[in-house]
Amino acid sequence: MSEKKSRPTPIYLKEEELLRGLPERIGRVSLDYSCYPGEDLYSDGNIEDEILAIVKDASRVEYPAIIEEKKSWPVLYHLSPLRGNIVDWLPIKPGDKVLEIGSGCGAITEKLSEKAGSVTCVDLSAKRSLINAYRNQDRDNIEIHVGNFSDIEPSLSEDYDFACMIGVFEYGQSYIHTKTPYEDFLKIMKKHVKKDGCIVIAIENKYGLKYWAGCKEDHLGTYFSGLEGYPEGGSARTFTRPGLEKIFKKCGVENYSFYYPYPDYKFPTAIYSDKRLPHTGELTDNMRNFDRDRMVLFNEKYVFDGIIDDKLFDLFSNSYMVIIGGNADTCYVKYSNDRAEEYALRTDIVDTPKGRVVRKIPLNEQAKEHIQGMNHSCRLLKERYAGSGLSINDCTLSEDGSYAEFPYEQGITLEELLDRCLDRDDMDGFYRLFERYYELISYGEDKEITDYDLIFANILVDDERWTVIDYEWTVEKRIPSAEVAFRAVYCYVLEEEKRNKLNLDLIMDKLGISQQKAEEYREKEGRFQKQVTGKRKSMGEIRASIGTYSVDPKILMERHLQKILDQRIQIYYDRGNGFCEEDSCYMPDIYVNEHEIEAEIFLDGNVRGLRIDPADCSCMLKIKELRLNESTVPLQKKYIQTNGKVVKAGCYIFDTQDPNLCIRVSELPMNGENLLYVKMEITPVPVDMAKDMMDAVKKLF
């Protein structure tokens, strides 16, 4: 199977490649082609050759720079180390056997092989399996089987500790050709794990909020197709949580746990669970359309806030991760690995026999020093704030120094309390909280120790108890508390548009910060962020460089409606007393294309003149046909008068918002009942351009 998210497209290996034979070993990785049919049924096309060349020539540490350089969705998707976040937190031990179905180009394989004793991969594509093998050729615990799962499956062992299907289960009907493919797929997978082993499924939620908000369905690339039940068919099917649970029930699966990768399972930055669901205000990173343009029908952050308040998050999470069997003690994961290597870490909330704790875990050797320094920072900050009323959450290091552990504190973040004040326009309450914050953090300002990251989200408030829960960016030097508070406000406002209602001048006055000093602090913040990220681009910047767009249909609708209003055609009748609104009407459905109209206008014998208002904006107008009772109306001033300028006979330019064309039908042969046929081309023109054109006409004539 494959992780590719598109309609299957057959692609045949070049004849010389087949003649030459496929390598059975690349570095330390072995490949088995005994079930390979000789053709790859999934492909991204030539980009796969480019990715193969990259993994042959570049090391893993070079991938982030290559991703930024290439500005390509397939390169990002297949090579980003952040893909491995979805399995990094799993309790896979060094001796465990892992089965990975749909291993593709090896983004997940790479992380699994770091953790497990052995990894057995299964994938349809020989090209992708080569990519997997080359990128992981230094690993001696990977075996790749190339071919269809149904052909390979009988030869797989039945004692795996973990069987992973990351972005694969949705393709069950493509490979299990039965009436109940998803149930049968799961039953087959159950055979291959130990009694106490786990099956891990990561899959899109077909009712995920992003699809309601205007993201295209991942597999078909069409709007709302999952929500509508896939009326156009396709090879993949995604499910709601109840839909997955129905499948589990039919398979006799009772022991399972749901997790909720956010923003989705492809590049998760956080993983929630039923034991620790997101809090109001947490879900702010929603513009994740790396591969396709999207609509933005509403602000997902605000809708998520309502969903969380109403306890409906499990129904609208963008993705699901399900662990079948086993028990994971981790109930929440947050990744901070889009940083420089020496700061990359993972934050877990874990249930232990002694209670719930928070652990910060380095994601590489370079980051261990950063983690271990937190214990030292804790001691120094406790000394500074002793007696202040501001508590510092305790930090202890594990015996082997592999992670830092903190008690799980109860309370509401100061950020959420401030947001509540803004929501109810309680500015006095907001400033009281802010003044208390500033008073507390200013305590011991003369000490050579500062938590530079005392942002509102890092402080928990439980009645009168204020606790700093994160002091990762503590430095042993004196930094003015006004600067720390300014940075907290700056980050707070930057993250949320609704917070712009704050009177920043008032806060600046409270802090005694001038505009010049504020600009210095902002520049310093930019330098700090570059230090943290190692000058890497953020995922938002990468998305922008790939070149996908987010379109607000509300704006398009308003523009379209305005266009309709501007281009609507109104006609007035003169029955001897001039033109008036009472004797006028709009002509519906007369546009035959974007700029051309056709209309038949009935006139009784009392009509002396007809006025046509072709638009409610400046425009150019060209009469293509004008007939009364099948006789052509001469395009002369005797019969046609206008408040525009004549460019040539039948062609006019208007620089007014109320252009009109008057046809003096009294000068034409009339009957008791008459039919006027009009065919015109009308093109809106910006008023300044229309004035320039009219001036040019004046000079010409």
Residue pairs with C-beta under 8 A, 6 or more apart in sequence:
1 101
1 102
1 122
1 123
1 124
1 149
1 165
1 168
1 171
1 175
2 42
2 102
2 104
2 123
2 124
2 125
2 128
2 168
2 171
3 102
3 103
3 104
3 105
3 107
3 108
3 166
3 167
3 168
4 42
4 43
4 44
4 104
5 167
5 218
5 219
5 236
5 291
6 42
6 44
6 219
6 221
7 219
7 220
7 234
7 235
8 41
8 42
8 174
8 235
9 41
9 42
9 43
9 45
10 39
10 40
10 41
11 39
11 40
11 41
11 43
11 45
11 127
12 38
12 39
12 40
13 38
13 39
13 40
13 126
13 127
18 38
22 31
22 33
22 36
22 126
22 130
22 146
23 31
23 130
23 133
24 30
24 31
24 32
24 33
25 31
26 130
26 133
26 134
26 137
27 133
27 134
27 136
27 137
27 138
27 139
28 137
28 138
28 139
28 140
28 142
29 132
29 133
29 136
29 137
29 139
29 142
29 143
29 144
30 142
30 143
30 144
31 129
31 130
31 133
31 143
31 144
31 146
32 143
32 144
32 145
32 146
33 126
33 146
33 147
34 147
35 145
35 146
35 147
35 148
35 151
35 152
36 126
36 146
36 147
37 147
37 148
40 124
40 125
40 126
40 127
40 128
41 124
41 125
42 124
42 125
42 128
43 125
43 127
44 74
47 72
47 74
47 75
48 74
48 105
48 127
48 128
48 131
49 127
50 70
50 75
51 74
51 75
51 78
51 79
51 105
51 131
52 127
52 130
52 131
52 134
54 63
54 66
54 75
54 79
55 79
55 131
55 134
55 135
56 134
58 66
60 81
60 110
60 135
61 341
63 79
63 80
63 81
64 80
64 81
64 536
66 75
66 79
67 75
67 76
67 79
67 80
67 542
68 536
68 537
68 542
68 545
70 76
71 542
71 545
71 546
71 547
72 546
73 290
73 291
73 546
76 290
76 542
76 546
77 83
77 107
77 266
77 290
77 291
78 104
78 105
78 107
78 131
79 105
79 107
79 135
80 107
80 267
81 107
81 110
81 337
82 267
82 335
82 337
82 338
82 539
83 107
83 108
83 111
83 266
83 267
84 107
84 108
84 110
84 111
85 267
85 268
85 269
85 271
85 335
85 337
86 108
86 166
86 202
86 261
86 265
86 266
86 268
86 271
86 321
87 108
87 111
87 112
87 115
87 164
87 166
87 200
88 111
88 115
88 335
88 346
88 363
89 271
89 330
89 333
89 346
89 348
90 115
90 162
90 198
90 200
90 323
90 328
91 326
91 328
91 329
91 330
92 98
92 112
92 115
92 116
92 161
92 162
93 115
93 116
93 117
93 161
94 115
94 116
94 117
95 117
96 115
96 116
96 117
96 161
96 162
97 116
97 117
97 118
97 120
97 157
97 159
97 160
97 161
97 162
98 112
98 116
98 118
98 119
98 120
98 160
98 161
98 162
98 163
98 164
99 119
99 120
99 122
99 156
99 160
99 162
99 163
99 164
99 192
99 193
100 108
100 109
100 112
100 119
100 120
100 121
100 122
100 163
100 164
100 166
101 122
101 149
101 163
101 164
101 165
101 168
101 189
102 122
102 123
102 165
102 166
102 167
102 168
102 171
103 109
103 121
103 122
103 123
103 128
103 129
103 132
103 144
104 123
104 125
104 128
104 132
105 128
105 131
105 132
105 135
106 121
106 128
106 131
106 132
106 133
106 135
106 136
108 164
108 166
109 119
109 121
109 132
109 136
109 142
110 135
110 136
112 119
112 164
113 119
113 136
113 139
113 141
113 142
116 141
116 161
116 162
117 141
118 141
118 142
118 143
119 141
119 142
119 143
120 143
120 145
120 156
120 157
120 160
121 129
121 132
121 142
121 143
121 144
121 145
122 144
122 145
122 147
122 149
122 152
122 153
122 156
123 129
123 132
123 144
123 145
123 146
124 146
124 147
124 148
124 149
125 146
126 146
129 144
129 146
132 142
132 144
133 142
133 144
136 142
145 152
145 155
145 156
148 175
149 175
150 175
150 176
150 177
153 188
153 192
156 192
157 192
158 191
158 192
158 193
159 193
159 194
159 197
160 192
160 193
160 194
160 197
161 193
161 194
161 197
161 198
162 193
162 197
162 198
162 199
162 200
163 189
163 192
163 193
163 197
163 198
163 199
163 200
164 200
165 189
165 199
165 200
165 201
165 202
166 200
166 202
166 265
167 202
167 203
167 265
167 266
169 182
169 185
169 186
169 201
169 203
170 203
170 204
170 219
170 236
170 237
170 238
170 239
171 235
171 236
172 181
172 182
172 184
172 185
172 237
173 181
173 182
173 235
173 237
174 235
174 236
175 181
175 185
176 182
176 184
176 185
176 188
178 184
180 250
182 237
182 247
183 247
183 250
183 251
186 199
186 247
186 248
186 251
186 253
186 324
187 251
189 199
190 199
190 251
190 253
190 324
193 199
193 325
196 325
196 326
197 325
197 326
198 323
198 324
198 325
198 326
199 323
199 324
199 325
200 321
200 322
200 323
200 324
201 244
201 320
201 321
201 322
201 324
202 261
202 265
202 319
202 320
202 321
202 322
203 238
203 239
203 244
203 265
203 319
203 320
203 322
204 218
204 226
204 238
204 264
204 265
204 318
204 319
204 320
205 238
205 239
205 240
205 241
205 316
205 317
205 318
205 319
205 320
206 217
206 226
206 227
206 237
206 238
206 239
206 240
206 243
207 226
207 227
207 240
207 315
207 316
208 264
208 316
208 317
208 318
208 319
209 300
209 303
209 304
209 307
209 316
209 317
209 318
210 263
210 264
210 286
210 288
210 300
210 318
211 217
211 224
211 226
211 227
212 227
212 297
212 316
213 286
213 295
213 296
213 297
213 298
213 300
213 303
214 223
214 294
214 295
214 296
214 297
214 553
215 288
215 289
215 292
215 294
215 295
216 222
216 223
216 289
216 292
216 294
217 223
217 224
217 225
217 226
218 238
219 234
219 235
219 236
219 238
220 230
220 232
220 234
220 236
221 292
222 232
223 295
225 231
225 232
225 234
226 238
230 237
239 247
240 315
241 258
241 314
241 315
241 320
244 320
244 322
248 254
248 256
248 324
253 324
255 324
255 325
255 326
256 322
256 323
256 324
256 325
257 273
257 274
257 322
257 323
257 327
257 328
258 273
258 274
258 314
258 320
258 321
258 322
259 271
259 272
259 273
259 320
259 321
259 322
259 323
260 271
260 272
260 273
260 277
260 278
260 313
260 314
260 317
260 319
260 320
260 321
261 268
261 270
261 271
261 317
261 318
261 319
261 320
261 321
262 268
262 269
262 270
262 271
262 272
262 278
262 283
262 285
262 317
262 318
262 319
263 269
263 283
263 285
263 286
263 288
263 318
264 288
264 318
264 319
265 319
265 320
265 321
266 319
267 288
267 539
268 319
268 335
269 285
269 334
269 335
269 338
270 278
270 282
270 332
270 333
270 334
270 335
271 321
271 332
271 333
272 278
272 313
272 317
272 332
273 330
273 331
273 332
274 314
275 331
275 332
275 351
276 331
276 332
276 349
277 308
277 311
277 313
277 314
278 304
278 308
278 313
279 308
279 413
279 416
280 305
280 308
280 309
280 416
280 419
281 301
281 305
281 415
281 416
281 419
281 496
283 300
283 301
283 304
283 305
283 308
284 301
284 495
284 496
286 300
286 301
286 304
287 540
287 543
287 550
288 539
288 543
289 543
289 548
289 550
290 542
290 543
290 546
290 548
291 546
291 548
292 548
293 548
293 549
293 550
293 551
294 548
294 549
294 550
294 551
295 550
295 551
295 552
295 553
296 550
296 551
296 552
296 553
297 553
297 554
301 496
304 313
304 316
307 313
307 315
307 316
329 350
329 351
329 352
330 348
330 349
330 350
331 349
331 350
331 351
331 356
332 348
332 349
333 346
333 347
333 348
333 349
334 346
334 347
335 346
335 347
336 343
336 344
336 345
336 346
336 347
337 344
337 345
337 346
337 363
338 533
338 536
338 538
338 539
339 532
339 533
339 534
339 536
340 531
340 532
340 533
340 534
340 536
341 364
341 366
341 367
341 534
342 366
342 367
342 369
342 370
343 367
343 370
343 532
343 534
344 362
344 363
344 364
344 366
344 367
345 360
345 361
345 362
345 363
345 367
345 370
345 371
346 360
346 361
346 363
347 358
347 359
347 360
347 361
348 358
348 359
348 361
349 356
349 357
349 358
349 359
349 408
350 356
350 357
350 358
350 359
355 407
355 408
356 408
357 405
357 406
357 407
357 408
358 405
358 406
358 407
358 408
358 469
359 403
359 404
359 405
359 406
360 371
360 374
360 403
360 404
360 406
360 472
361 371
361 402
361 403
362 368
362 370
362 371
362 402
362 403
368 401
368 402
370 472
371 397
371 403
371 404
372 397
372 401
372 404
373 474
374 395
374 404
374 471
374 472
374 474
375 395
375 396
375 397
375 404
377 395
377 449
377 451
377 471
377 474
378 392
378 393
378 394
378 395
378 471
380 449
380 474
380 476
381 392
381 449
381 451
381 468
381 471
381 474
382 392
383 447
383 449
384 443
384 444
384 447
384 449
385 391
385 392
385 440
385 443
385 444
387 443
388 440
388 443
388 444
389 440
389 443
389 464
389 466
390 440
390 441
390 443
390 466
390 467
390 468
391 465
391 466
391 467
391 468
392 467
392 468
392 471
393 406
393 407
393 409
393 467
393 468
393 469
393 470
393 471
394 406
394 407
395 404
395 405
395 406
396 404
396 405
396 406
397 403
397 404
397 405
398 404
398 405
406 469
409 460
409 462
409 467
409 469
410 460
410 462
411 460
411 461
411 462
411 465
411 467
412 460
412 461
412 462
413 456
413 457
413 458
413 459
413 460
413 461
414 433
414 437
414 456
414 457
414 459
414 460
414 461
414 466
415 455
415 456
415 457
415 492
417 433
417 461
418 430
418 433
418 434
418 456
418 492
419 496
419 499
420 426
421 427
421 429
421 430
421 433
422 430
422 498
422 499
422 501
422 502
427 503
430 502
431 506
431 510
434 489
434 507
434 510
435 510
436 466
437 456
437 459
437 466
437 485
437 488
438 481
438 485
438 510
438 511
440 466
441 451
441 454
441 481
441 484
441 485
442 481
445 478
445 480
445 481
446 478
447 478
448 476
448 477
448 478
449 474
449 475
449 476
449 477
450 474
450 475
450 477
450 478
450 479
450 484
451 468
451 471
451 473
451 474
451 484
452 473
452 474
452 475
452 479
452 484
452 487
452 528
453 470
453 471
453 472
453 473
453 474
454 468
454 484
454 485
454 488
455 487
455 488
455 491
455 492
456 488
456 492
458 468
458 469
458 470
458 471
459 466
459 467
459 468
459 469
460 466
460 467
460 469
461 467
482 511
482 512
482 513
483 521
485 511
486 508
486 511
486 513
486 518
486 521
487 521
487 525
489 502
489 504
489 507
490 521
490 522
490 525
492 499
493 499
493 500
493 502
493 504
508 514
508 515
508 518
513 521
537 545
563 684
565 616
566 615
566 616
566 617
566 684
567 591
567 615
567 616
567 617
567 682
567 684
568 586
568 587
568 615
568 616
569 586
569 587
569 590
569 597
569 599
569 612
569 613
569 614
569 615
570 584
570 585
570 586
570 587
570 612
570 613
571 584
571 585
571 587
571 601
571 610
571 611
571 612
571 613
572 579
572 580
572 581
572 583
572 584
572 610
572 611
572 613
573 579
573 583
573 584
573 603
573 607
573 609
573 610
574 583
574 607
574 608
574 609
574 610
574 611
575 583
575 606
575 607
575 608
576 606
576 608
579 609
579 611
587 599
587 601
590 597
590 598
590 599
591 597
592 598
595 681
595 682
595 683
596 624
596 679
596 680
596 681
596 682
597 614
597 678
597 679
597 680
597 682
598 677
598 678
598 679
599 677
599 678
600 675
600 676
600 677
600 678
601 610
601 675
601 676
601 677
601 678
602 673
602 674
602 675
602 676
603 610
603 665
603 670
603 673
603 674
603 675
603 676
604 672
604 673
604 674
605 670
605 671
605 672
605 673
605 674
607 665
607 670
607 674
608 664
608 665
608 666
609 662
609 663
609 664
609 665
609 666
610 662
610 663
610 665
610 676
611 660
611 661
611 662
611 663
612 660
612 661
612 662
612 663
612 678
613 658
613 659
613 660
613 661
614 621
614 659
614 660
614 661
614 680
614 682
615 654
615 659
615 682
615 684
616 657
616 658
617 657
617 684
617 687
618 654
618 655
618 656
618 657
618 659
618 684
618 685
618 686
618 687
618 689
618 690
619 654
619 659
619 682
619 683
619 684
619 685
619 690
620 647
620 651
620 652
620 653
620 654
620 682
620 683
620 685
620 690
620 693
621 644
621 651
621 652
621 653
621 654
621 659
621 661
621 680
621 681
621 682
621 683
622 650
622 651
622 652
622 680
622 681
623 635
623 650
623 651
623 678
623 679
623 680
624 650
624 679
624 680
624 681
625 632
625 677
625 678
625 679
626 632
626 633
626 635
626 650
626 663
626 676
626 677
626 678
626 679
627 633
627 676
627 677
628 665
628 668
628 669
628 670
628 674
628 675
628 676
628 677
629 669
629 671
629 674
629 675
631 668
631 669
633 639
633 640
633 663
633 668
635 649
635 650
636 649
638 664
638 667
639 663
639 664
639 667
639 668
640 661
640 662
640 663
640 664
641 661
641 662
641 664
642 652
642 654
642 659
642 660
642 661
642 662
643 654
643 656
643 658
643 659
643 660
644 652
644 653
644 654
644 655
644 656
644 659
644 694
645 652
645 653
645 654
645 694
645 697
645 698
646 652
646 697
647 653
647 697
652 659
652 661
653 685
653 690
653 693
653 694
653 697
654 690
655 687
655 690
655 691
655 693
655 694
657 687
663 676
665 674
665 676
685 693
